[in-house]
Amino acid sequence: MIHTNWITTPTLKTVTCTQTEAKKFLVSNVLTVGKSYEVKNETEEFLFVVDNTGKVGGFYKEYFQ
């Protein structure tokens, strides 16, 4: 259950949101284009960042630069 501690773990890197045009999901409520986000964990397909709600959420890498 490592994901329960992600909010307090050190930041791996910072990424900037480049777009919120999602095919299946509504991400414009929790991501803002042009804003930088702290990456807490990363997989091949997803970045887990602290989003606008203050919680860690998993998003496709295509939304970030």
Secondary structure, 3 states (H helix, E strand, C coil): CHHHHHHHCCCCEEEEECCCCCCCCCCCCCCCCCCEEEEEEECCCEEEEECCCCCEEEEEHHHEC
